[in-house]
Amino acid sequence: AINQASTVGLENEAARIGAAIDTSARAAQLKADAIAMTPMLRAAILTDAATIADVVATEVRFKASPGEMLEFFQIQDQTATSLLKLPATAAIEPLFGRATRLDRLGPAGLNAVAGAPIVPNEANSQITGQIVLSIPVDLGEARRQLATVSAEAVLFGVGEPVVLVAKNGTGRKAITLPIETDPEWKIAGLKLQVTPLEMVSGAGWIDPASYIAAGLASLLL
């Protein structure tokens, strides 16, 4: 019964992680699409980095929230040339077309990355543009819940493992659960591996049930 309850609880946390990824991916894609459709940006994408910076400052007015990164690329012959990074220290791998992926940022960080093409006003142009926007996935609640029931929890499927709960005690046999996300993002192969904590004491309902049983026995006697 304890194993069954633990498995159900962990399945809930796997679903919570999938929902967090969906939320960030959707937000990143919507924002990237909106920026890419800015008329002045579509006109400027055929120019240079200075012009793009001016357009972004005056027309897009993007202000990165903590952990967010945005990069503008000029695309020619399937080669991406970076024109502008926000913040300046941002470094995002190009993503061609309208697409999404997950990036691992450090041993414990996860970002949803969305790409959106910038279609220039000149229909026959051999040069196009691309936006790549990276938004953190909020795994805080999943981390907190997993920390109460697991000796270790690790997310696999995004390059190197992402540690959600660092090893903090003795656990039972590890359980591996799939992480399901919206098919729209085409993100597959995610797995949550959790080592449940050893149960130090019995289930919380045992003592109250024992007292009730003893009381009924006394009454019957």
N, C-alpha and C positions, 0 to 999 in steps of 0.2 A: 504493500500500500504506500509506503514511504517512497519507494522508487517510482511508482506510478505518479504520485503527487509531484515529485521533483521533476519528472519528465514533462508533465503538463505545464508546470511553472516555467521551465526552460524553453518550451515551445512558445510560450507567450512572449518571452524576452527575444527570441529569434524573430517573432513577428513584429515586435516593437522596433528592432533594428531595421528590418525591411521597410517598415513604414517611415522611419526617419530618413532612410536613403531616398525613398520615393519623394518625400516632402522637399528635400534639398535639391534633388534632380529636377523636379518640376519647377521650383523657384528659379533655379539657374537657367533652365531652358527658356522660361517665359521672359526673364530679364534680358537674356542674350538676344532673343528674337526681337524684342522691342528696340534695343539699342541698334541692332543691325539695320532696322528699317528707317532710321533717322535720315531724312532727305539730304541734309548737308553732309552727313557722313558718307552717303552713297556717292555724292559728287566728289568728295575729297579723297576717297580711297585710291584714286589713280594718281595722287600727287606725292607728297613726301611726309616724313615724320613730323616736321614742324607744323604743317597744315593740319594733320590729324590731331595733334596735341591741342591746337587752337580750337578746332571744332568740338572736340570732346570737352574742353573747358567751358565753352560758351553755349553749346547746343545740348550735349548729352549730360554734362554736369554730374558725372558719376562720382560718388563718394563711397569708397570701399568701407564696408562694415568690417569689424574685427575678423580676420581670417580670410576675407574675400580677396580674390586677385582677378584682374582683367588684363587681357593682352590683345592687341590689334595686330593682325598680320596682313601683308600684301601677298597675294598668291599669283605666281606666274610659272607656267610649265611644271605644275605640281611641286613647286618649291615655295616654302613659306619664309617670308622675311619679316621679322618683327619691326613694327613701327612705333609702338608705344606700350609701356607696361605701367599698370597701376595696382599697387604702389610700384615705385621704380625698382624695388628689389624682387619683384615677382618673376617667377620663372616657370612657365607652363609649356608643356609639350603641345605642339600644334594638334588641332583636331579638325579634320576637313569636313565641310558640309554641316548639316544639322544632325548632330549626334551627341551622345553622352558617354561618359565613362566614370570610373572611380579612380582617384589617385590617393596613394598612401603618403601622408606627410609625417615622417618620423615614425617611431615605434608605436605611437598611440593615436595618431591623427588620421582622419579620413575626410576627403573632400569630394563632392559631386562636381563634375566638370561638364559643361555644356558648350557646344559649338554652334555658331550660326553664321551662315554666309552673308557677306555684304555684296549685294548685286549692284554694280556701278550703273550710273544713268546711261552710259554709252553701251547700247545693246551688243555691239560687236567687239567689245574690248577683250583683248587677250589677257588682261589683268583683272583680277577680282580681289575681294577682301574676305577676311575671316575674323570673327570674334571668338575668343575662348574665355569663358567665365568660370571661375572656381569658387565654390561655396562650401564652407564646413558642414559636415553632417553632425547634427547634435545627437551624440550618443550618451549624454550625461545621465539620463534617467535609466537607460539600460545598464550602464555601468553601476549605478547605485543599487539597482535591484539584484544584479548578478553578484555583487560583492557580498550580499547577505546570505547567499546560498552556495557560493562556489569558492573553491580553493584556487581556481585559475579559470580564466575565460579568454579565448583567443579567436579572432576572426581571420579566416583564410580565404584566399581567392583574389587578393589585391596585391600581387607581388609578394613582398615580405609580409609575415603575419602582423596583424594589428592587435596589440595587447589591450584588452578591455578590463581585465582584472589580473594584476600581477600575482604570481604564485605567493600565497599567503597562509598556507597551512596544509594539513593532510586531507586528502580527498579520496573518494571512491574512484571506480573506473570511469574514465572520461566518456562523455556522451557527445556525439557529433550530430548536429542538426542543420538542415539546409536553410539558407536565408532566401526567401522569395521576394522578388521585387516586381514592379509593374513591367510587363513585356515591352512597353513603349521604349524603355531605356536600354533594352538589349544588354542587360548586365546579368551574367550567369556565372555559376560555379562558386557562389559564396557559401561558406560553411562556418558555423559557430561550433567550436569545440569547448566544452565546459567540463571541468572536473568538480562534481558536487562535493561539498564539505561532508566530512564524517559526522554522523549524528551523535552528539555527546550525550543527549538525554532522549527519552522516549517522546512520542508525539504528545502535543499539549493536551489532547483530549483524554489521555489515558487516566490521569489522576482524577479529574472530575467524574469520569464515568465510573471509576472504582468506588468513589465516595457515594455516588447515587445508588450503585448496586448494593453496597453495604447497608445503606439506609433502608432500601426496600426489603432486604433480607431480614433486618431487625424487625420491621413492621410485620412481615409475614410470620416471623417466629412468635 
